[in-house]
């Protein structure tokens, strides 16, 4: 037995034992990929277990995250802060070893993976960020950004549609430092995949413009090493290494079958497997001589020390660039940005355009932040002229050159959003990307993963309602805003004019612990006048825009394009002697985080007559209007026709809002 195999067997044993103790998990993939992992982690991966965040480390992403015991075993053996007890607590409540790898919960895990293919999408963002930072900061004599992004992925990752979006773009851009090792074992939960996944993967990736390498025996560490070395030699094309492996390698009765995929092997089978592997040790036992060979702390410290020495030379020769690199990799915003942003917001009270679409207002916001934040990287899923995501500081990113700051993602909404998450996780960038709101559904799981990881990725969704008009119900969002609002830890902003849009962008830029989206109109909107206090209160998610004397007997609540409708309805109702308050609610998520005192000030419980007005579903509004309140919303699909006629047809008129309010008595 080779030394490589003995070291790989330590991964197999720990993975088997962890899944067995939890009585839950996936032992087959870790067992099948153990030789691949040993080859990469001991032969090539530059990382420092004692400092998992040093900037020039290689990034490793386990896209097939169900094989989590593999990465936990790797982290433990190489010296990360993951103990044997942590491995024994696999999948247990409050453990550091959850069912799938989670960013921020496990040291050394670069991104949360589990939804198949999405780790691969993240990896494209990681690799893109590395190349873009290298273009910006490296100098011929001093290359401070120079590392690889490695991905493990399985059959399921390549069946998911996002794999096409991500890999097509990676090939087009020429991300040569992206190396993917494909665990081609031919088995999924349902059995042998040949009956439902018969793609010629090699030809597929050749078509994308990738370097394609094949390892006939992916359970031979020496063959895998040779392939990784060859992959590193081509820096113009991303590489896929197709490793033909046996799932559950070593298991005499379940190896090569779906029986090892998603369930413990069982005590008897583990005993037989260890005998077959020549692993004569008890549960979770790894002999000291093997632990010493796995320990990467000394090598890791050397890698980081060498980079620090390089960076010290860089600092001496290029001090301003070095300071900027450190600021951006730390995630710190430019100095004085907060004050400058709010000075700009206050200046907008004198609106030049009395009727401005919020997508255009969003572009003005991007003009402001683009000039202040070199880390701001934008893009759109083939809708830049409609989303208006290009700003005055934008320069197109071109294949292989990768010197710009505006990415044309193509019609790849899901791939775009997953890659943006990867760019943000890599560090050095604050990405934003746009598409029509209706297509946020395509990208939904990437939005969810950003929220789960608590990372501040920024999403721009335009054409936010039936105001899209003639494109018809296929393109008219109805349920999408409500859907974004119910996503935990995700701030959805639907501003009503230039000032609310500016505040929304400012709040998204300054947020550190979660993503956000601005939802913007196609059509022009009336600009509201406000006091300085009202402008400040926009940042609270909801505020009093128009008020009456004393306690109101009626409250109209609106967002986005319907705020002006509420204001004009309030004028008519006030003329009839009603005491009416208008509340603009650009973000229910942010409003919900305010104090109960503030919420009561805005929506006093003494006033039970309330109407919510929004060109979207009514679902999320009952929290604010109560069961006795009424809505002017749309709980059905739209229709084809000019926007103005659609708004009238579906009741978004001053007259209908007035009548709805009066019907409350």
N, C-alpha and C positions, 0 to 999 in steps of 0.2 A: 504494500500500500504506500502511495506517495505521501510525502509530508503535506502537500496541498490537500489531499483527501482527508487526512487526519484532522487538519484545521477546519475544513468544511464540515466534518462530522460533528464538531462542537456546536456549530450552528444548528445542525439537524436535531441533535439531542435536546438542546435547550428549547427549540421550537416545539418539538413533540411533547416535551414535559410541560411546557407552559400551557399549551392547548389542553392537554390531558387534565392538568390540575384545575383549570377553569371549567372543564367540561364544555368548552365552547371555543370555536375558532377554526382556523384553516391551516392544518399542518402540511398539506401536500405541496403548496407552492414554495414555502421556505425550504422544504427538503429538496425540491427540484432545483431551486436557484442557489443553493448553498455554495456550489463550486464557482458559479458566476460571481457571487458576492465575495468569496475569498480572493478570487483573482483580482477583482477591482479594488477592494478595500485594502488589501495588503500589497498589491503591486503598483497601484497608480494613484489612489485617492489622496490628495493633499488636504489634510484637515488637522485640527488640533482639538482633541477631546477636552482639554482644560479651558479652551476659549472657543466655543462653538460659533461665535459671531465674527471672528477676525475677517476683514473685508475680502482678502484674496483667496479664501478657501475654495476648493472645488465644491460644487453643489451636487448633492445626491438626492434623487427623488424616487420614491417607491410608488409608481403610479398604480400598480395593482396592490392597493393598500390593505386588502384583506390578508396579505402575507405579512402582517405587522410583526409577528414574532420574529421574522428574519431581521428587520431593522432594529428591534429591541435587543436581540441577541448580539448584533453587530455593535451597537452603541455600548452595551454592557462590557463586552469583551475588549473593546478598543480603549476603554477608559473614561467614557462619559459618566456624568452623574446619574447613573441608572444602576441600581444595586441588584444583587441576586434576589433580594426580597421583592423588589419591584417586578422582576420577571415572574416570581411566584404569585404575584397579585394581578396577573394578566386578566384584563376585562372585569376587574372588580371595582366597586364604587370608590371614587376618590383616589384611584391608583394613578401612577404615572405611566401606565401601560394600557391605555384604552383599546377598544376593539380595533380601531383603525388609527393610524398615526395622526396626532393632532398638533398643529403648530401652536407654540406658546405653552403647551402642556408637557412636552417631552424635549429635553435638551438634545440638540442635534437633528431634530426633525425640521426640515426647511419649509414644508407646506403640508396642510391637512389633505390626506388622500383617502380614497375609498370609492367615491363615485367614479367608475372606471373611465379612463381616458382623460380625466380632468387634470391629473398630475402631469400627464404628457403635455396638455395645453399650458399648464403653469410653466413647465420646463422650457417651452419656446419663449415665454416671457423672460425667464431667468437668463437664457442664452442670449436673447436680444439685448437685455440690459447690459450684460457683460461686454458685448461688442460695441454698444453705443457709448458706454463709459470709457472703453479703451480708445475709441476714436476721439473722444473729447479730451481725455486727460493724459493719455500716454504720450511720451516723447521718444524720439528715435533711440536716445541713449538710456532712457529710464521708463520701463514698462511696469507701472504699478497695478494695472488691471490685466490679469493674464491667467485665467483659470477656465476649467471645463465644467460643463453641466452634464451629469450622467443620469440616465433614467433606466429603471427596470420597469418593464411592462409585460403584460400577458395577452393572451388571445382576446379576452374581454375588452381590453383597452383599444385594441385595433378593430374590434367590431363596432364600438361606439362611433357615432358620426363625427364627434369632435376630433377624433384622430385624423380624419381627412382634412378638416379645416386647419388644424394646427400644423400638420406635417406638410401640407401643400404650401403654406406660407413659409415655413422654415426652409424648405428647399428653394423657394423663389428668392428669399432674402440671402441665402447662402450662409446659414449659421453653422459654420464649420466646427465650432467648439461644443456642439451639441452631439452627444454620443448616447444612443439608445440601445440597450441590450434587451432583446425580445425573447422572453421565456416561451418558446414554441413547444408546448407539451401536448397540444391537441385535445385537451380535456377541459370541460367547463362543468358547471353544476349538473347540467342535464346529461352529460356523458361525452362521447367522442364528437368533437366539433365538426368533423368532416362533412356531416350531413347538413349543416347550416352555416359553415364558414369554410368555403373552399377557395378563397381568394389566393391568387399568386402574389404573396406579399412582396417578394423580391422585385417582381416587375412593377408592382404598384409603387414602390418607393423609388425605383429607377425612374419612373415617370414623374415623380415629384422633384427629381434632381438630387437625390441623396446618393451617398456612397453606400453600397450594399455589400455586406460581408456575411459569410455563412460559417457557422461552426457546427460540424456534423455531430459532434458529441459535446453538448453543452455541460455535461457532467465531468468533463475533463478540463481541469483548471489550466493546464498548459496550453490547450487549444484556445481557450478564452483569452488568456494573456496575449497570445500572438495577434488575435483579432483586435483587441483594444489598442495595442501598439500600432497596428496598421491604421486603425480609425483615427488615431491622434495625428497621423502623418498628413491627412487631407484637411486643411483648414479652410477650404473654399466650399465644402459641402458638408451638411450634417450627415452623420453615419448611423445606420441601423445594423446591429450585429444580431443575426438570427441564430439563436442558440437552441438547438434541438435537445430537449431535456426529457426526463421522466418525472412526472409529478409523483410526489411521495417516494422519491428515490431511496431505495434500501428496504422498503416495506415489502416483505415477500408476498403478502396476500392483497394489499391495497395499492401498492405502487403501480403507476400507469393507469389507474382507474379513478372514476369520480368519487369512489369511496374514501379517498384521502383528501378530497377537496375541501369540504366544509364541515367536517366533524372530527372529533378526537379519534385517534387510531384505536384506542382501547389498551388497557394494561398489557394484555397478552401479546397483542401485535407489536407494541413498543418493545417488549422484551425480545421478540423474534427479530425485529428490525435492528436493534442494537447488536444482537449476536451476528447478524448478517454484515453489519458495518464494522464489526470488530471493536465496538465501543463498550468496553467492559466497566461501566461506571453507573452509579445509581442516579436517581432523579436529580436534575440540576447540578450534577457533579461534573466539574471540568478540571482535569489535572493541572498542576501548577506549571509544568513545562509548556503546555499548550497555551495557557493564559499568558505566559511571558511572550510567546511568539505573536499573540494577538495584540498585546498592549502597544498602542500607538502614541502614547503620551510623549515619549522622548522624541520620536520622529516628528510628531505634530509641533512640539515646541521649537524644533529646528526649522521646520517650514516657516512658522510664523516669525521666528527670529531673523531669518534670512530676508523675509519680506520687509520687516521693520527696518532693517539696515538699508535696504533699497529705498524705502520711503523716506528715511532720514536724509539720504542724498537728494532725493526729489524735493524735500522741504527746503533744503539749503539752496538749491538751484532755482526752484519754482515755488517760492513761498505762498504766493497768492493762490495758485492752482491747488497747492496742498491743503490750504485752509478751506478752500471751497469744496474739495473732495471730502474732507473730514466732516464738514457741515452737512453735506448732502447724504453721506453714508450714515450719519447719526440721526437723520430725519428732522433736524432742526430747520425751521423756516427762516428765511432771510430776516435780519435784524430790522426792527421797526415796521415790518409788514402789517402787523395788526393796526397800528395807528394810521399808516398810510391808506390802508383799505377803508377804514371808517371815515377818514377825511374825504376820500373819494366818494363814498356812499352819500355823505351829507351834501356833497356838491351836486349830486344828481337831482336834488329837489327842483332845480330849475331845468326841467326836461325840455330838450330841444324839439323833440318829436312828440306831439300830443297823442299820437296813436301808434304804438310800437309793439310789434310781436315780441313775446318773451324769448323766442329763439334768437331774435336780433339783439335783444337785451343781453342774452347769454353770451353772444359773440363779443359785445362790448366788455362784458366782465372778463372774458378770456383775453381780450386785448390788454386789459389792465394787469391781470395776474401774469400773463405771458411775458410782459416787460419786466416784471419784478422777480420771477421765479425761473431760473434756468433749468430747474429740475422738472418743470411742467412739460409733460409730453402728451400730445393729443393724438386723436385719430377718429376715424369714423368707419362704419361698415358699409362703405361705398355710397355714403349719403352726405358727403361733406357740403355740397352746395345747398342741401336742404336742412341739415342739422346746424349749419353755420358754425362748425367746430374749428374751422381754420381761423387763426387769429393773426394779428399783425407781426408777431414774432415767429410764425410758423415757417419751417423749411422742410420740404418733403424728404422723407427717408427713402433712399434708393437702394436696390439690391446690391449686396456685396460692399457698397461704400458705407452705408449706415451712419452717415454724419448728420442727418437731419433731426428734427424733433416733432415731425408730424407723420403718422403712420397710416397709410392707406391699407386698411385691413382686408379690403374686399368684402364680398357678401359672406361674412363669417362672424355673425353676432356672438355665438357661443365661444368660438375660438378667440375672438377679440377680448372678451371679458375675462376668460380664464388666463390668457396671456398677460393681460393688464395686472391681474392678481400676482402673477409670477414676477413681473417687473417690479411691483411695489415690494414684494417680499425680498427680492434680491437686494434692494437698497439703491439709493442714488436718484430715484425718480418718483414723481407724483403723476401717475398716468390718469388720463380721462379719455373716455371714448363714447361716441354717439351712435344712435340709431333711432328709428321711429319707436315710439312707446309701444306700439302693438307688437314689435319684434323683441321686446324685453322678455317675452315668453320663451323665445328660442334660447336666450342666455340665462334663464332663470336660475339654474343650479349654480352657475358661477357667481351670481349675486348672492345666493344663499351661502356659498362657501366663504365669500368675503366677509359676510356678517358673522359667520361662525368663527372665523379666524380673528375677528375684531381688527381688520386692517382697513385703512381709509382710502380704498379705491373709489374713484369718482366716475359716475355714470351720467350721461346726458341723453335724455329721451325727449324728442320733439314730436310735433303733430299729435297732441295729447288728447284729442276728443273727436266728436263728430264734426268739429271745426275743420278736420281734414277735407270734408266736403266730397267732391266728385269721385274720389277713389273708392268710396263706398264702404260697406260694412266689413270687408276683409281688412281694411286699413284703419278703421275707426275704433280706437280703444274704448272699451266700456268697463271691463272689470280690472284692468291693469293697475290703475292707481290704488284701488282697494287692495289688490294683491300685494303691491309693494308695501303698503302701510302695515299689513299684518306680519311682515317678515321681521323677526326679532333682530334688534340691534342694527336696524337699517333705517336711515333717515330719508324719507321721501319729501321733497319740497315741490310744491306746485304754486309758484309765485304769480301775482296778479299784474305786475308791471316792472319797470326798470329797477326801481329801488328794492323791491322784494327779491328780484332776481339777483341783484348785486349782493344782498345780505345772504341769500341762499348759497351762492358761490363762496363767499367769505367763510361761512360756517362750515362748509364742506372742506375747504382748504385747511382750516384750522383744527378740524376734528382729528383726533389721533387714535380713537378706539373703535372705529367702525366705519363702514362705507356709507355713501349717500348718493342720491340721484336728484337731479333737477328735471322736472317735467314741464315742458315748455310748449307754447302755442305756435301754430302756423300763422294764425290771423293776428292783426293788430289789435291792441288793447288800450283802453283809456288809461292815462296815467293819473294816479291818485295824489292828492296833496296831503301832507302830514306835518305834524310838529316833530321837533327833535326827539321828544320822549316816545312818540309813536314809532319813529324810525328805529330807535333802540329796541323797542319791544318786538319788532319783527323777528329778532334773533331768539325770541322765546317761543316761536312757532305759531302763536295765535295772539291777537291783540285787538283792542277796541279801535276801529277805524273811524266810525261816526257814532256820535252818542246823543243822548237826550238829557234833559234835566231830571235829576233824581233817579230812582230805580226804574228801569224800563219795564213795560208790560209786554214787550215783544222783542225777541232777538232774531236777527237774520244772520246766518253764518254762511260764508262762502269761501271758495278758494279759486285761484287762477282766474280764468276768463269770466267767472260768474260773480266775482266781487263787485264789479261795476254794476251788474244787474241788481245786486242787493242794495247798493247805494241809491240807485234811482228808484227802486221800489220803496225804500225807506223815505225818500222825499215825498212820494205820493201818500204814503201812509201817515206821515207826520202832518201833511196838509189836511188829513181827515181827523186830526186830533189824537193820533196814536203816539205813544212814547216808544220810540224804536231805537234800538242799538244795532249797529252793524259790526260784526266781528269778522276780520280777515284771518283765515286759518291756513297759512301756507304750508305748515308741517304739523300734522297731528302728533307725529312721533316726538317732536321736540316739545310741543305743548304739554304732552303727557309727562315729561320729566320736570316740569316746573312745580313749584310749591303749591300745596293745596290752597294757600292764601291767595296766590296770584290767580290760580284757576277760578277761584270763587269771585275775585274781582272782575274777571272777564265775563264769566258765565255765572252770575249770581243764582243760587238755588231758588231764590224768591220768585224768579221769573221762569215760569214753566212753559210759556208759549214761545216755541222756538221753531224756526224753519231753516233747514240746511239746503243750500243750492249749489249743485255741482253737476257738470256734464259727465257724469260717471255713475257707477253703482251707488245705491244708498246704504249699502251694508255697513260701512264703517262710521256712519253719522249718528246712529241711534245712541251711541255712548254720550254724545253731546246734546242731543235734543230730547232724549227720553222717549219712552214708548208712546207718549201722547203728542210728541212733536210730529212735524210733517216734513217731507222732503220734496224738492223739485230736482229730481235726479233722472237717470235713465237706466232702467233695469232690464233692458232688452237690446238687441243689436240695432245698429243704425240703418241708414239707407243711402243710396246714391243720389247726389244732388248738390247744388250750391250750399255752402255752409250756412249762410243766412237763412235760407229756407228750411234747412234741417233744424236749426235752433228754434225757429218759430213752430215747426211741425211738432216738435217734442216738448214744447212748453217752456222753453227758456226765453221768456219774455217778461218784461216788467209787469204787464197785466196779469200774467199767470202767477207770478210770485206774490203780487198784491192780493189776488183772490185766494191763494193758498193760505196766506197769513190771516186774512179776514175770516177764513173758515174755522180758525181756531177759537173764534168767539171774542 
